[in-house]
Amino acid sequence: MALPGGRTAVRALLRSWSRHGAAAARHSSRSWLHQCQLQTNTSSGKASPWSLAAAVCVQRLPVISADSSAVEQEFEGLMQQMELERSLLSDHELRLLEDAERLRRKQSDDYDPEEDDSPKEQDIVLTQDLEDAWEQKMRSFQPEARVQAHVDQDLTSPRRCLAQSLVLLTQRRVEGQDQWLLPQTRWQEGETLQLTAQRALAELPGADLKTTFLGNAPCGVYKSKLPRALRTDTFLGVKVFFFKAYLSDGGAAVTSDPSRLWLRKGELERFLRPEYQAKVDRFLLDL
C-alpha cells in the first residue's frame, strides 16, 4: 500500500530539482564556454612558430597507351577473334556481295543486259577500287614512333615518355643551396592555400601552364625545420601544404626550360630529399 501523500512528495521533489538542477546546468555551461573563450583568446594572441607555404604536384598524364604485355596481347587477339566471328556484315561487305552477284550473273550464259537497267550497274567495280585506294593510303601512312630516344632522355621536355605520367620539379634556393622541389611559394595573409598554390604556378618564369586542380583541400603536408643554430622560439621552420593538379592540354604548349624537370615517379629519388620524397609518395600515383 502506498504511503499517504507519496505522489505529492515526489512532485515537489521533481519541481525542486528542475529549478536548482537547470540553474546548475546553465552555470556549468557558462563556465565551460568562458574557459573555451579564455583558451581561444590566449592561443590566438600567440603567433605560430611555423611559416606557411603551398606547393603543387603538377602531373602530365599519359598521352599514349602503354605497351601491352605478352599476356595482354594474347588476350586482345582472342577478344578480336571472338568479335570477328560473332559480328554481322557491314554495309561495305554487303555491297561487295551484291557486286559479286552481279558480276556472276553478267558472266553467265543466260545473262540479259536489259535486266540490269539500274544505275548501280555502272558502279560494279567501285567497291574494289575503293579498297585498293584504302590499301594504297595505308601503305603510305607512317605512324610516329612511340619511343623517341633523343626526347625521352631530355629531362626538361614535357613531351618525353608519352606513355607514362610525369611530375614537374622546379629549382629553388633553400638554406643557401639549390634544391629541386615541387613548385611552391609562401602564403600571404588573406589568401586560401589553394590560391597560394595557384600563385606558385603563375610565378614560374616563362611557364604558361594550363592546369586543373583536383579538389580544394591539401593532399599532404611537409614540415621543414631550420637548422638548430637558426631556430628561435618564434620561428621553427615552414609547413608546406601540397595540392594536386594535372596539365589540361597534355603539355603540348609547354616549352622546355633548364630550371624545370619533368620526371617519372621512379626518377624523383635522384633529385628530392628522402624525407621530402616520403611525403610526396603518399599521394602520388604512378598512372
Salt bridges, closest charged atoms under 4 A:
ASP67 OD1 - ARG146 NH2 2.82
ASP99 OD1 - ARG102 NH2 2.39
GLU101 OE2 - ARG104 NH2 2.61
ASP116 OD1 - ARG105 NH1 3.38
GLU121 OE2 - LYS106 NZ 3.88
GLU131 OE2 - HIS92 NE2 2.88
GLU135 OE2 - ARG139 NH2 2.71
ASP178 OD1 - ARG173 NH1 3.10
GLU191 OE2 - ARG199 NE 2.84
GLU203 OE2 - ARG199 NH1 2.83
ASP257 OD2 - ARG260 NH2 3.82
GLU267 OE1 - ARG160 NH1 3.12
GLU267 OE2 - ARG264 NH2 2.79
GLU275 OE2 - ARG273 NE 3.23
